Amino acid sequence: MGSSEVSIIPGLQKEEKAAVERRRLHVLKALKKLRIEADEAPVVAVLGSGGGLRAHIACLGVLSEMKEQGLLDAVTYLAGVSGSTWAISSLYTNDGDMEALEADLKHRFTRQEWDLAKSLQKTIQAARSENYSLTDFWAYMVISKQTRELPESHLSNMKKPVEEGTLPYPIFAAIDNDLQPSWQEARAPGKQTFRGRER
């Protein structure tokens, strides 16, 4: 197994601060449409849980209804793990257009078959990379079968709407079940380091 280290630094990075500041303007407009008076935009976060395809579909259902009611526009942060991250990334890949996303999903789940040959081809291509991991296999063989999709998008493709504040700031969580956590104080003041250890 591997190990990981995540530095936890108090406060927000300047890019996140700028994006969240732009998002506040959209949040205030959304609150006004909802007939909620506010001088300052509250920071509202929506969190989605994991659970694979079930979490993906459930999270999309919640986000769709929130969009329909005008509530999603009042959200500052959108966070998820596992299946919920699939939902969030699908939303961002479609620039927040829930109707287009729903039409695409309906098409994929009712008419489109899983393309095993394409999934195998992508898996073989990924295996040639020095960064190949089980995650690549999982994405191309398991997730693509469940979602009937082989997205070519990257997290960086979501940058523009996030920076402009037109969509909530996304937080994607990844969990390695094989690592045992231990918290340690780092020497730098106000900074903590999380180190995972092998089992």
N, C-alpha and C positions, 0 to 999 in steps of 0.2 A: 504494500500500500504506500501511499504518499504522505506528505506532510504539507501543512499550509501555514501561512502567517498573514494575518490581516492587521494593519495598523489602524487604530481608532484614534482619530484626531478630533478634539472638540470643535464644534462649529461647522459651518458649511464652506465649501470651496467657492472661490469667486465666480466660477461659471454657473454653479448651482444657484448662488445668490442672485445673479443676474436673471437667470431663467425664471426663478420663483418670483422675483420682482415683476417681471413682465406678466407672469401668470396671474398675479394679484389683480391686474387691470381687468382681465377676462373674468375673474371670480366676482369682482364688484359688479360688472355688467350682468352676470348671471344672477346674482342676488337681487339686483334691481328688477330683472324680469320676473323673478319669483316673488316680488313685492316685499322683499326683506331689506330694511334700511340698515346700512352699516357704513361707518366712516372709514373703517379699515377692513381689509379682507381677512377673514379668519383662515387659519391654516387647517385644511380638512384633508385627511388621508383616508383612502379606501384600500383595504388589504384583502387579498384573495389567498385562499389556502391551496394546498397541493391535492393531488388525487388523480393525476393523469387526465384522460379524456373527459371523465365526469366533471372534474374541476374546471376544465377548459370550457365546456358547454355551460355549466352553472355560472361561471364568472361572466361569460359573454351574455347570458340572460340577464344577470344583474346589471351589467354595464349598459345593455340595450335599454332596459327600463329606466335606469338613471338618466340616460341621454334623452329618452322620450319625455321624461318629467322635467328636464332642464337642470337636474341635479349634478350630472357629470361635469357640466361647465363650471360648477362651484367647487370642484375638487382641485386641491393643490398638488397632492402626491397620489400616485397610483402604484401600489406595490403588490408583489405576488411571489409565489414559489411554485415550482413544477407546473402543473396544468394551468394554473392562473397566469403564469408568465406567457404561456402559449396564447391565451386569450388577449392579454395586454399587448403582446407583440403583434398579434393579428390586427388589433385595433389601430395601432400606430403605423403598421405597414399600409393600411388603407386610409391614412391621414385622418383618422377619427370618423370616417364616413361609415356609420353603423349600418345603413341600408345596403351599401355596396358589400360590406363584410357579410351581412346576413344572406344576401343573394349568392355570394361566392360559396359560403358554407352549405347552403341548401343545395347548390349545384354539386358540390363535391360529395356530400353525404348521400344524395339520392341518385345521382347519375354516374359519377366518376368512379371507375374501378382503381384499385391500387396497382401501380405500375412497378411490378417486381423487378423487371429488367433495368429500369431507370434507377431504382433504389440500389441494386447490386452494382451498377456502373458507378454511382456516386460513392458507395462504400469502398470500392476498389481504388478510385481516384484518391479518396481521403487516406487510404492505407499507404499510399506512396509518400505521403507527407511525413516529415519527422515528428510532427505534432499529433499524429494519429493517436486516438484513444478510444476507449470503450464508448465514450460520449458520441463519437462519430458514428459508430456502428448502431448505437441505440437510436440516434436521430434518423439515420437513413433507413433502418430496417423496422424498428418498432413504432416510433412516432409517426413516420410517413405512412405506415399501414393504418394506424388509428385515425390520423387526420386527413389521409389521402392528399397530402401536400408535401412537396419538397421545396420549401422556400429558399430562395437565393438571396434573401435580404440579410442584412447585418444590423447589429445594434446601432452602428454609426448612421444607418439610413434614417433613423428616428431623430437625428440631431436637430434638424431644422425646425419642425413643429415644437419640439421641446424648448429650444433656445428662444423661439418667438413667443412662447407661452400659450400657444393655441391648444396644446394638450397638457394634461397634468404631467408633472415631473415623474418619470418612472423609476422604480426601485425593483430590481430583479434579485431575488435571493437564490443562492445555491447552497446545498447542504451535502456534505460528504459524511455519510453514516458510519464510515470506517474510522473516522478520526475521533479520538477522545480529547475533549477540550480541557485546557487548563489556563486560568487567567493569571497573568503576571504583570506587575507594575513595571513599566519601562523607566529608564533613567531620565528621559526628557520630561520636564514638568508638564502636567496636563495631558500626557499621552499614555495610552495603554496599548499593550500588544497582546493579541490573542494568538496562541500557538496551539495547533492541533498536533497530537502525537499518534503514532501508529498503535493499534491494539496489540 
